[in-house]
């Protein structure tokens, strides 16, 4: 027997049962028209939605896009061959997942890239160079890249054992690249010729 979804009253649920006739997953439409994905009866908040490439295109499980939620987080993940390569997870109330963004490339540097074209893999990226060191590269070729500074009023000094790099006007219309140290002392690195 089948039921047309259009005939279900608002606030009714579509539920899939496991072998013990307990809720395994489900869909719920609220009064605002939003569809909520339900988790198992033991934890209904643990809803998961997965999109996967057809087996006719790639081996089962090769390319997956998951949207998942729980009591303390929601996440979007892209998995390739069983490994998460892109993940955005936002926690709340100190949830175990915290707040994190993970974007991996095929190498170990885990670069996050940006591009002016959605079709591009990114023409500039920031990633891990070594322990406690970041690098900026021209992605995906891992070539050199640069940072552009816009003039600003000198920032306040940072905490102990820190330095802040910035660009300011020297008072004569020339840009200066400067560093301000935790003591408040400003050191001029270079001045526009």
MDTraj code that builds the backbone (N, CA, C; nanometers):
import mdtraj as md
import numpy as np

residues = "UNK UNK UNK UNK UNK UNK UNK UNK UNK UNK UNK UNK UNK UNK UNK UNK UNK UNK UNK UNK UNK UNK UNK UNK UNK UNK UNK UNK UNK UNK UNK UNK UNK UNK UNK UNK UNK UNK UNK UNK UNK UNK UNK UNK UNK UNK UNK UNK UNK UNK UNK UNK UNK UNK UNK UNK UNK UNK UNK UNK UNK UNK UNK UNK UNK UNK UNK UNK UNK UNK UNK UNK UNK UNK UNK UNK UNK UNK UNK UNK UNK UNK UNK UNK UNK UNK UNK UNK UNK UNK UNK UNK UNK UNK UNK UNK UNK UNK UNK UNK UNK UNK UNK UNK UNK UNK UNK UNK UNK UNK UNK UNK UNK UNK UNK UNK UNK UNK UNK UNK UNK UNK UNK UNK UNK UNK UNK UNK UNK UNK UNK UNK UNK UNK UNK UNK UNK UNK UNK UNK UNK UNK UNK UNK UNK UNK UNK UNK UNK UNK UNK UNK UNK UNK UNK UNK UNK UNK UNK UNK UNK UNK UNK UNK UNK UNK UNK UNK UNK UNK UNK UNK UNK UNK UNK UNK UNK UNK UNK UNK UNK UNK UNK UNK UNK UNK UNK UNK UNK UNK UNK UNK UNK".split()
xyz = np.array([
    [0.0839, -0.1177, 0.0000],
    [0.0000, 0.0000, 0.0000],
    [0.0888, 0.1246, 0.0000],
    [0.0502, 0.2276, -0.0701],
    [0.1282, 0.3513, -0.0752],
    [0.0399, 0.4699, -0.0381],
    [0.1028, 0.5738, 0.0104],
    [0.0315, 0.6961, 0.0465],
    [0.0952, 0.8126, -0.0265],
    [0.0136, 0.8932, -0.0899],
    [0.0667, 1.0115, -0.1557],
    [0.1081, 1.1118, -0.0489],
    [0.2301, 1.1659, -0.0637],
    [0.2782, 1.2632, 0.0342],
    [0.1874, 1.3844, 0.0377],
    [0.1293, 1.4202, -0.0767],
    [0.0415, 1.5365, -0.0812],
    [-0.0838, 1.5176, 0.0039],
    [-0.1155, 1.3945, 0.0395],
    [-0.2348, 1.3687, 0.1191],
    [-0.2068, 1.3667, 0.2682],
    [-0.0770, 1.3767, 0.3067],
    [-0.0440, 1.3758, 0.4478],
    [-0.0737, 1.5123, 0.5093],
    [-0.1390, 1.5172, 0.6252],
    [-0.1633, 1.6454, 0.6918],
    [-0.0319, 1.7077, 0.7372],
    [-0.0305, 1.8410, 0.7522],
    [0.0874, 1.9102, 0.8036],
    [0.1210, 1.8555, 0.9414],
    [0.2488, 1.8478, 0.9722],
    [0.3012, 1.7999, 1.1004],
    [0.3037, 1.6478, 1.1093],
    [0.2626, 1.5765, 1.0037],
    [0.2764, 1.4312, 1.0031],
    [0.4164, 1.3949, 0.9565],
    [0.4613, 1.2769, 0.9898],
    [0.5961, 1.2347, 0.9577],
    [0.5979, 1.1108, 0.8691],
    [0.7043, 1.1009, 0.7884],
    [0.7315, 0.9789, 0.7131],
    [0.8477, 0.9128, 0.7858],
    [0.8294, 0.7894, 0.8285],
    [0.9296, 0.7238, 0.9125],
    [0.9695, 0.5899, 0.8523],
    [1.1007, 0.5631, 0.8513],
    [1.1528, 0.4335, 0.8121],
    [1.1870, 0.3562, 0.9386],
    [1.1523, 0.2305, 0.9440],
    [1.1748, 0.1497, 1.0635],
    [1.2907, 0.0536, 1.0435],
    [1.3591, 0.0226, 1.1533],
    [1.4643, -0.0775, 1.1461],
    [1.4057, -0.2156, 1.1703],
    [1.4897, -0.3172, 1.1843],
    [1.4420, -0.4546, 1.2007],
    [1.3606, -0.4771, 1.3258],
    [1.3749, -0.3886, 1.4253],
    [1.2997, -0.4012, 1.5504],
    [1.1773, -0.3105, 1.5511],
    [1.1387, -0.2619, 1.4347],
    [1.0259, -0.1700, 1.4207],
    [1.0448, -0.0401, 1.4987],
    [1.1693, -0.0004, 1.5212],
    [1.1977, 0.1286, 1.5841],
    [1.2342, 0.2278, 1.4746],
    [1.2119, 0.3544, 1.5015],
    [1.2424, 0.4568, 1.4019],
    [1.3911, 0.4561, 1.3694],
    [1.4233, 0.4411, 1.2408],
    [1.5622, 0.4464, 1.1958],
    [1.5944, 0.5838, 1.1379],
    [1.4971, 0.6429, 1.0691],
    [1.5116, 0.7754, 1.0090],
    [1.3734, 0.8229, 0.9690],
    [1.3638, 0.9517, 0.9423],
    [1.2330, 1.0019, 0.9029],
    [1.2384, 1.1430, 0.8483],
    [1.1256, 1.1878, 0.7960],
    [1.1079, 1.3238, 0.7463],
    [0.9880, 1.3843, 0.8161],
    [0.9998, 1.5119, 0.8531],
    [0.8911, 1.5809, 0.9218],
    [0.8712, 1.7165, 0.8562],
    [0.7484, 1.7494, 0.8188],
    [0.7162, 1.8802, 0.7611],
    [0.6484, 1.9647, 0.8686],
    [0.7080, 2.0816, 0.8981],
    [0.6476, 2.1658, 1.0010],
    [0.5472, 2.2627, 0.9394],
    [0.4852, 2.3438, 1.0237],
    [0.3799, 2.4345, 0.9780],
    [0.4318, 2.5418, 0.8835],
    [0.5637, 2.5676, 0.8845],
    [0.6219, 2.6681, 0.7957],
    [0.6606, 2.6106, 0.6606],
    [0.6442, 2.4797, 0.6438],
    [0.6780, 2.4162, 0.5177],
    [0.8198, 2.3649, 0.5099],
    [0.8953, 2.3715, 0.6197],
    [1.0309, 2.3195, 0.6203],
    [1.0289, 2.1684, 0.6440],
    [1.1175, 2.0977, 0.5728],
    [1.1321, 1.9538, 0.5909],
    [1.2502, 1.9288, 0.6839],
    [1.2262, 1.8567, 0.7913],
    [1.3312, 1.8235, 0.8877],
    [1.3641, 1.6760, 0.8749],
    [1.4937, 1.6449, 0.8703],
    [1.5377, 1.5063, 0.8643],
    [1.5539, 1.4553, 1.0069],
    [1.4902, 1.3444, 1.0378],
    [1.4947, 1.2878, 1.1724],
    [1.5950, 1.1747, 1.1805],
    [1.6549, 1.1589, 1.2968],
    [1.7471, 1.0494, 1.3204],
    [1.6752, 0.9307, 1.3805],
    [1.7485, 0.8346, 1.4361],
    [1.6880, 0.7164, 1.4970],
    [1.6084, 0.7536, 1.6225],
    [1.5224, 0.6623, 1.6657],
    [1.4379, 0.6882, 1.7829],
    [1.5219, 0.7218, 1.9060],
    [1.6414, 0.6645, 1.9155],
    [1.7273, 0.6894, 2.0311],
    [1.7818, 0.8318, 2.0341],
    [1.7879, 0.8981, 1.9174],
    [1.8374, 1.0355, 1.9095],
    [1.7784, 1.1026, 1.7858],
    [1.6510, 1.1455, 1.7913],
    [1.5852, 1.2039, 1.6742],
    [1.6552, 1.3271, 1.6188],
    [1.7319, 1.3998, 1.7050],
    [1.8011, 1.5199, 1.6575],
    [1.9162, 1.4867, 1.5642],
    [1.9625, 1.3618, 1.5662],
    [2.0758, 1.3214, 1.4832],
    [2.0272, 1.2894, 1.3422],
    [1.9894, 1.3927, 1.2693],
    [1.9413, 1.3746, 1.1329],
    [2.0547, 1.3786, 1.0330],
    [2.0501, 1.2921, 0.9331],
    [2.1551, 1.2873, 0.8309],
    [2.0922, 1.2790, 0.6929],
    [2.1480, 1.3553, 0.6009],
    [2.1017, 1.3536, 0.4623],
    [2.2239, 1.3353, 0.3740],
    [2.2204, 1.2380, 0.2845],
    [2.3366, 1.2087, 0.2009],
    [2.2990, 1.2102, 0.0538],
    [2.3857, 1.2766, -0.0252],
    [2.3761, 1.2744, -0.1705],
    [2.4988, 1.1998, -0.2203],
    [2.4796, 1.1078, -0.3137],
    [2.5913, 1.0258, -0.3593],
    [2.5834, 1.0080, -0.5104],
    [2.7003, 1.0106, -0.5755],
    [2.7038, 0.9870, -0.7192],
    [2.6537, 0.8462, -0.7504],
    [2.5835, 0.8340, -0.8606],
    [2.5319, 0.7043, -0.9023],
    [2.6451, 0.6052, -0.9253],
    [2.6183, 0.4791, -0.8936],
    [2.7179, 0.3739, -0.9150],
    [2.7541, 0.3611, -1.0622],
    [2.6678, 0.4107, -1.1507],
    [2.6975, 0.4069, -1.2938],
    [2.8081, 0.5060, -1.3289],
    [2.8294, 0.6064, -1.2408],
    [2.9312, 0.7082, -1.2648],
    [3.0585, 0.6784, -1.1877],
    [3.0434, 0.6385, -1.0626],
    [3.1592, 0.6097, -0.9766],
    [3.1235, 0.4972, -0.8810],
    [3.2253, 0.4294, -0.8315],
    [3.2017, 0.3188, -0.7381],
    [3.1235, 0.3668, -0.6168],
    [3.0385, 0.2808, -0.5637],
    [2.9557, 0.3169, -0.4486],
    [3.0424, 0.3706, -0.3352],
    [3.0005, 0.4832, -0.2778],
    [3.0740, 0.5439, -0.1674],
    [3.1914, 0.6304, -0.2082],
    [3.2161, 0.6427, -0.3398],
    [3.3322, 0.7194, -0.3852],
    [3.3156, 0.8693, -0.3621],
    [3.1984, 0.9222, -0.3965],
    [3.1742, 1.0655, -0.3839],
    [3.0426, 1.0881, -0.3116],
    [3.0511, 1.1494, -0.1924],
    [2.9328, 1.1709, -0.1098],
    [2.9306, 1.3121, -0.0554],
    [2.8099, 1.3660, -0.0410],
    [2.7894, 1.4967, 0.0222],
    [2.6914, 1.4756, 0.1359],
    [2.7345, 1.5023, 0.2582],
    [2.6527, 1.4777, 0.3758],
    [2.6135, 1.6077, 0.4446],
    [2.4914, 1.6128, 0.4910],
    [2.4445, 1.7187, 0.5797],
    [2.3981, 1.6475, 0.7055],
    [2.4536, 1.6852, 0.8193],
    [2.4199, 1.6155, 0.9427],
    [2.3979, 1.7150, 1.0556],
    [2.3132, 1.6773, 1.1498],
    [2.2895, 1.7628, 1.2655],
    [2.2794, 1.6765, 1.3900],
    [2.3016, 1.7388, 1.5042],
    [2.2866, 1.6725, 1.6335],
    [2.2432, 1.7782, 1.7337],
    [2.2439, 1.7431, 1.8614],
    [2.2012, 1.8381, 1.9629],
    [2.2895, 1.9614, 1.9684],
    [2.4192, 1.9455, 1.9367],
    [2.5113, 2.0570, 1.9567],
    [2.5918, 2.0967, 1.8333],
    [2.5569, 2.0479, 1.7143],
    [2.6291, 2.0918, 1.5960],
    [2.5502, 2.0626, 1.4695],
    [2.5933, 2.1287, 1.3614],
    [2.5428, 2.0962, 1.2274],
    [2.6634, 2.0995, 1.1349],
    [2.6667, 2.0121, 1.0384],
    [2.7838, 2.0060, 0.9526],
    [2.7505, 1.9721, 0.8087],
    [2.8372, 2.0174, 0.7183],
    [2.8323, 1.9840, 0.5764],
    [2.9654, 1.9191, 0.5429],
    [2.9637, 1.8025, 0.4821],
    [3.0875, 1.7310, 0.4535],
    [3.0859, 1.6733, 0.3123],
    [3.1999, 1.6793, 0.2462],
    [3.2189, 1.6127, 0.1178],
    [3.3218, 1.5032, 0.1404],
    [3.2854, 1.3818, 0.1040],
    [3.3727, 1.2666, 0.1240],
    [3.4114, 1.2059, -0.0108],
    [3.5383, 1.1748, -0.0272],
    [3.5869, 1.1083, -0.1480],
    [3.6604, 0.9825, -0.1055],
    [3.6152, 0.8696, -0.1575],
    [3.6734, 0.7392, -0.1239],
    [3.6834, 0.7174, 0.0269],
    [3.5789, 0.7554, 0.0968],
    [3.5718, 0.7310, 0.2400],
    [3.6423, 0.8323, 0.3270],
    [3.7114, 0.9294, 0.2676],
    [3.7830, 1.0306, 0.3461],
    [3.7178, 1.1671, 0.3280],
    [3.7025, 1.2404, 0.4383],
    [3.6454, 1.3743, 0.4300],
    [3.7489, 1.4691, 0.3728],
    [3.7151, 1.5366, 0.2620],
    [3.8091, 1.6309, 0.2022],
    [3.7656, 1.7751, 0.2238],
    [3.6366, 1.7977, 0.2453],
    [3.5873, 1.9306, 0.2764],
    [3.4840, 1.9170, 0.3862],
    [3.4975, 1.9982, 0.4898],
    [3.4002, 1.9911, 0.5966],
    [3.3786, 2.1260, 0.6619],
    [3.2546, 2.1615, 0.6849],
    [3.2189, 2.2829, 0.7570],
    [3.1316, 2.2386, 0.8737],
    [3.1778, 2.2619, 0.9948],
    [3.1039, 2.2183, 1.1129],
    [3.0880, 2.3363, 1.2068],
    [2.9668, 2.3618, 1.2520],
    [2.9402, 2.4688, 1.3471],
    [2.8753, 2.4101, 1.4705],
    [2.9388, 2.4286, 1.5851],
    [2.8835, 2.3794, 1.7106],
    [2.8143, 2.4912, 1.7870],
    [2.7424, 2.4547, 1.8908],
    [2.6788, 2.5549, 1.9761],
    [2.6875, 2.5082, 2.1208],
    [2.6793, 2.6032, 2.2113],
    [2.6816, 2.5720, 2.3544],
    [2.8015, 2.4860, 2.3929],
    [2.9168, 2.5135, 2.3293],
    [3.0364, 2.4375, 2.3641],
    [3.0319, 2.2937, 2.3170],
    [2.9554, 2.2665, 2.2109],
    [2.9447, 2.1302, 2.1599],
    [3.0806, 2.0711, 2.1267],
    [3.0899, 1.9397, 2.1272],
    [3.2186, 1.8725, 2.1079],
    [3.2805, 1.9061, 1.9730],
    [3.1972, 1.9446, 1.8767],
    [3.2514, 1.9752, 1.7452],
    [3.3084, 2.1162, 1.7377],
    [3.2719, 2.2010, 1.8345],
    [3.3213, 2.3383, 1.8331],
    [3.2826, 2.4102, 1.7052],
    [3.3665, 2.5035, 1.6621],
    [3.3461, 2.5765, 1.5377],
    [3.4678, 2.5504, 1.4512],
    [3.4527, 2.4880, 1.3383],
    [3.5701, 2.4570, 1.2570],
    [3.5360, 2.4570, 1.1091],
    [3.6383, 2.4825, 1.0292],
    [3.6289, 2.4737, 0.8833],
    [3.7485, 2.3912, 0.8380],
    [3.7246, 2.2937, 0.7572],
    [3.8328, 2.2098, 0.7068],
    [3.8203, 2.1993, 0.5558],
    [3.9226, 2.2391, 0.4839],
    [3.9267, 2.2237, 0.3386],
    [4.0613, 2.1634, 0.3034],
    [4.0619, 2.0408, 0.2585],
    [4.1866, 1.9724, 0.2244],
    [4.2086, 1.9687, 0.0741],
    [4.3341, 1.9642, 0.0332],
    [4.3685, 1.9405, -0.1062],
    [4.4258, 1.8002, -0.1151],
    [4.4832, 1.7655, -0.2277],
    [4.5415, 1.6319, -0.2429],
    [4.6744, 1.6180, -0.1701],
    [4.7281, 1.7302, -0.1198],
    [4.8544, 1.7252, -0.0472],
    [4.8285, 1.7415, 0.1020],
    [4.9340, 1.7384, 0.1800],
    [4.9187, 1.7401, 0.3254],
    [4.9035, 1.8800, 0.3836],
    [4.9042, 1.9847, 0.2985],
    [4.9032, 2.1203, 0.3543],
    [4.7636, 2.1704, 0.3890],
    [4.6605, 2.1009, 0.3459],
    [4.5249, 2.1381, 0.3830],
    [4.4890, 2.2805, 0.3478],
    [4.5144, 2.3236, 0.2253],
    [4.4930, 2.4628, 0.1863],
    [4.3452, 2.5000, 0.1776],
    [4.3185, 2.6256, 0.2104],
    [4.1881, 2.6867, 0.1880],
    [4.2095, 2.7885, 0.0773],
    [4.1353, 2.7768, -0.0321],
    [4.1602, 2.8616, -0.1476],
    [4.0443, 2.9523, -0.1824],
    [4.0762, 3.0599, -0.2550],
    [3.9767, 3.1544, -0.3040],
    [4.0032, 3.1813, -0.4510],
    [3.8973, 3.2185, -0.5235],
    [3.9121, 3.2480, -0.6650],
    [3.8034, 3.3448, -0.7080],
    [3.8293, 3.4178, -0.8177],
    [3.7278, 3.5077, -0.8720],
    [3.6279, 3.4316, -0.9575],
    [3.6547, 3.3044, -0.9832],
    [3.5672, 3.2218, -1.0663],
    [3.5246, 3.0971, -0.9915],
    [3.3952, 3.0713, -0.9893],
    [3.3439, 2.9525, -0.9208],
    [3.3926, 2.8248, -0.9873],
    [3.4300, 2.8353, -1.1148],
    [3.4751, 2.7170, -1.1880],
    [3.6208, 2.6839, -1.1593],
    [3.6912, 2.7774, -1.0925],
    [3.8338, 2.7572, -1.0665],
    [3.8549, 2.6893, -0.9322],
    [3.9668, 2.6186, -0.9186],
    [4.0007, 2.5540, -0.7921],
    [4.0550, 2.6543, -0.6914],
    [4.0757, 2.7771, -0.7326],
    [4.1313, 2.8786, -0.6433],
    [4.2625, 2.9300, -0.6961],
    [4.2783, 3.0641, -0.7019],
    [4.4040, 3.1176, -0.7527],
    [4.4934, 3.1696, -0.6403],
    [4.4437, 3.1670, -0.5165],
    [4.5268, 3.1986, -0.4008],
    [4.4757, 3.1156, -0.2838],
    [4.5703, 3.0658, -0.2045],
    [4.5300, 2.9794, -0.0945],
    [4.6238, 2.9962, 0.0234],
    [4.5711, 2.9702, 0.1412],
    [4.6517, 2.9713, 0.2620],
    [4.6544, 2.8292, 0.3159],
    [4.7695, 2.7876, 0.3641],
    [4.7812, 2.6502, 0.4112],
    [4.8943, 2.6358, 0.5124],
    [4.9215, 2.5140, 0.5502],
    [5.0249, 2.4831, 0.6485],
    [5.1600, 2.4657, 0.5801],
    [5.2590, 2.5429, 0.6250],
    [5.3935, 2.5297, 0.5711],
    [5.4765, 2.4343, 0.6555],
    [5.4619, 2.4449, 0.7865],
    [5.5366, 2.3613, 0.8800],
    [5.4707, 2.3786, 1.0165],
    [5.5278, 2.3189, 1.1183],
    [5.4720, 2.3316, 1.2518],
    [5.4578, 2.4783, 1.2904],
    [5.3352, 2.5197, 1.3217],
    [5.3035, 2.6566, 1.3650],
    [5.3365, 2.7626, 1.2608],
    [5.3446, 2.7247, 1.1319],
    [5.3742, 2.8199, 1.0251],
    [5.2705, 2.8091, 0.9135],
    [5.2262, 2.9265, 0.8628],
    [5.1343, 2.9316, 0.7498],
    [5.2092, 2.9703, 0.6239],
    [5.1523, 2.9322, 0.5094],
    [5.2082, 2.9741, 0.3817],
    [5.0958, 3.0268, 0.2940],
    [5.1323, 3.1125, 0.2014],
    [5.0384, 3.1659, 0.1042],
    [5.0875, 3.1227, -0.0328],
    [5.0025, 3.0570, -0.1115],
    [5.0450, 3.0042, -0.2413],
    [4.9454, 3.0412, -0.3491],
    [4.9931, 3.0344, -0.4737],
    [4.9076, 3.0510, -0.5900],
    [4.8520, 2.9132, -0.6217],
    [4.7329, 2.8848, -0.5702],
    [4.6737, 2.7515, -0.5860],
    [4.6189, 2.7348, -0.7263],
    [4.6098, 2.6109, -0.7807],
    [4.6571, 2.4893, -0.7158],
    [4.8009, 2.4532, -0.7508],
    [4.8729, 2.5450, -0.8159],
    [5.0080, 2.5129, -0.8616],
    [5.1121, 2.5249, -0.7510],
    [5.0730, 2.5723, -0.6322],
    [5.1651, 2.5899, -0.5201],
    [5.2811, 2.6813, -0.5549],
    [5.2525, 2.7835, -0.6370],
    [5.3547, 2.8825, -0.6693],
    [5.3433, 2.9986, -0.5708],
    [5.4268, 3.1010, -0.5869],
    [5.4283, 3.2131, -0.4949],
    [5.3007, 3.2960, -0.4996],
    [5.2757, 3.3682, -0.3912],
    [5.1613, 3.4577, -0.3819],
    [5.1997, 3.5718, -0.2892],
    [5.1198, 3.6750, -0.2859],
    [5.1512, 3.7907, -0.2034],
    [5.0308, 3.8367, -0.1228],
    [5.0556, 3.9313, -0.0336],
    [4.9512, 3.9903, 0.0488],
    [4.9433, 4.1393, 0.0182],
    [4.8249, 4.1899, -0.0001],
    [4.8045, 4.3323, -0.0226],
    [4.7535, 4.3974, 0.1050],
    [4.8177, 4.5083, 0.1456],
    [4.7747, 4.5828, 0.2637],
    [4.7133, 4.7154, 0.2207],
    [4.6068, 4.7561, 0.2863],
    [4.5490, 4.8877, 0.2644],
    [4.5822, 4.9737, 0.3850],
    [4.6138, 5.0999, 0.3605],
    [4.6505, 5.1881, 0.4705],
    [4.5417, 5.1937, 0.5770],
    [4.5849, 5.2013, 0.7023],
    [4.4940, 5.2094, 0.8153],
    [4.5592, 5.2907, 0.9256],
    [4.4791, 5.3324, 1.0215],
    [4.5337, 5.3934, 1.1412],
    [4.6066, 5.2842, 1.2183],
    [4.7177, 5.3164, 1.2780],
    [4.7951, 5.2155, 1.3514],
    [4.7058, 5.1438, 1.4517],
    [4.7076, 5.0117, 1.4503],
    [4.6251, 4.9360, 1.5456],
    [4.6834, 4.9459, 1.6857],
    [4.6054, 4.9064, 1.7831],
    [4.6562, 4.9011, 1.9196],
    [4.7563, 4.7871, 1.9289],
    [4.8383, 4.7910, 2.0317],
    [4.9369, 4.6846, 2.0508],
    [4.8669, 4.5556, 2.0900],
    [4.9246, 4.4449, 2.0502],
    [4.8691, 4.3146, 2.0842],
    [4.9143, 4.2696, 2.2223],
    [4.8827, 4.1467, 2.2546],
    [4.9217, 4.0911, 2.3836],
    [5.0708, 4.0644, 2.3912],
    [5.1130, 4.0177, 2.5051],
    [5.2540, 3.9891, 2.5283],
    [5.3106, 3.8952, 2.4222],
    [5.4325, 3.9245, 2.3777],
    [5.5048, 3.8417, 2.2801],
    [5.4370, 3.8364, 2.1438],
    [5.3748, 3.9480, 2.1018],
    [5.3103, 3.9529, 1.9702],
    [5.3599, 4.0735, 1.8915],
    [5.3328, 4.0695, 1.7605],
    [5.3607, 4.1824, 1.6718],
    [5.2506, 4.1865, 1.5662],
    [5.2130, 4.3075, 1.5252],
    [5.1077, 4.3249, 1.4247],
    [5.1639, 4.4026, 1.3055],
    [5.1472, 4.3443, 1.1875],
    [5.1959, 4.4033, 1.0630],
    [5.0831, 4.4828, 0.9991],
    [5.1112, 4.6063, 0.9545],
    [5.0070, 4.6886, 0.8940],
    [5.0703, 4.7929, 0.8021],
    [4.9845, 4.8636, 0.7282],
    [5.0283, 4.9687, 0.6364],
    [4.9616, 5.0990, 0.6785],
    [5.0379, 5.2080, 0.6805],
    [4.9817, 5.3376, 0.7199],
    [5.0342, 5.4472, 0.6277],
    [4.9724, 5.5646, 0.6343],
    [5.0215, 5.6835, 0.5643],
    [5.1251, 5.7488, 0.6543],
    [5.2377, 5.7898, 0.5967],
    [5.3439, 5.8482, 0.6786],
    [5.3224, 5.9960, 0.7090],
    [5.2094, 6.0510, 0.6660],
    [5.1797, 6.1925, 0.6897],
    [5.2140, 6.2799, 0.5711],
    [5.2839, 6.2221, 0.4728],
    [5.3224, 6.2959, 0.3520],
    [5.2668, 6.2298, 0.2271],
    [5.1642, 6.1462, 0.2450],
    [5.1016, 6.0816, 0.1298],
    [5.1728, 5.9559, 0.0829],
    [5.2689, 5.9091, 0.1588],
    [5.3417, 5.7879, 0.1234],
    [5.3002, 5.6736, 0.2157],
    [5.2901, 5.5534, 0.1577],
    [5.2552, 5.4359, 0.2373],
    [5.3774, 5.3815, 0.3092],
    [5.3556, 5.3362, 0.4326],
    [5.4618, 5.2730, 0.5093],
    [5.4149, 5.1356, 0.5550],
    [5.5024, 5.0358, 0.5397],
    [5.4770, 4.9037, 0.5956],
    [5.5406, 4.9023, 0.7342],
    [5.4583, 4.8749, 0.8357],
    [5.5057, 4.8877, 0.9734],
    [5.4722, 4.7647, 1.0571],
    [5.5409, 4.7549, 1.1708],
    [5.5111, 4.6532, 1.2712],
    [5.4942, 4.7241, 1.4049],
    [5.3870, 4.6901, 1.4762],
    [5.3706, 4.7405, 1.6118],
    [5.3871, 4.6237, 1.7082],
    [5.4712, 4.6420, 1.8070],
    [5.5020, 4.5360, 1.9021],
    [5.4150, 4.5495, 2.0271],
    [5.4220, 4.4505, 2.1128],
    [5.3383, 4.4481, 2.2323],
    [5.3625, 4.5674, 2.3227],
    [5.4809, 4.6268, 2.3145],
    [5.5136, 4.7451, 2.3959],
    [5.4470, 4.8709, 2.3425],
    [5.3940, 4.8642, 2.2192],
    [5.3367, 4.9821, 2.1551],
    [5.4333, 5.0496, 2.0619],
    [5.5590, 5.0057, 2.0621],
    [5.6606, 5.0628, 1.9724],
    [5.6319, 5.0229, 1.8284],
    [5.6414, 5.1205, 1.7382],
    [5.6176, 5.0947, 1.5945],
    [5.7503, 5.1015, 1.5210],
    [5.7772, 4.9979, 1.4440],
    [5.8984, 4.9919, 1.3626],
    [5.8577, 4.9994, 1.2162],
    [5.9143, 5.0939, 1.1413],
    [5.8851, 5.1056, 0.9976],
    [5.9733, 5.0076, 0.9212],
    [5.9113, 4.9178, 0.8483],
    [5.9846, 4.8191, 0.7685],
    [6.0318, 4.8817, 0.6385],
    [5.9423, 4.9543, 0.5707],
    [5.9763, 5.0194, 0.4437],
    [5.8784, 5.1325, 0.4180],
    [5.9262, 5.2342, 0.3471],
    [5.8421, 5.3484, 0.3090],
    [5.8369, 5.3599, 0.1583],
    [5.7166, 5.3887, 0.1075],
    [5.6994, 5.4067, -0.0376],
    [5.7964, 5.5105, -0.0891],
    [5.8726, 5.4794, -0.1961],
    [5.9697, 5.5777, -0.2475],
    [5.9000, 5.6996, -0.3099],
])
top = md.Topology()
chain = top.add_chain()
for i, resn in enumerate(residues, 1):
    res = top.add_residue(resn, chain, resSeq=i)
    for name in ("N", "CA", "C"):
        top.add_atom(name, md.element.get_by_symbol(name[0]), res)
traj = md.Trajectory(xyz[None], top)
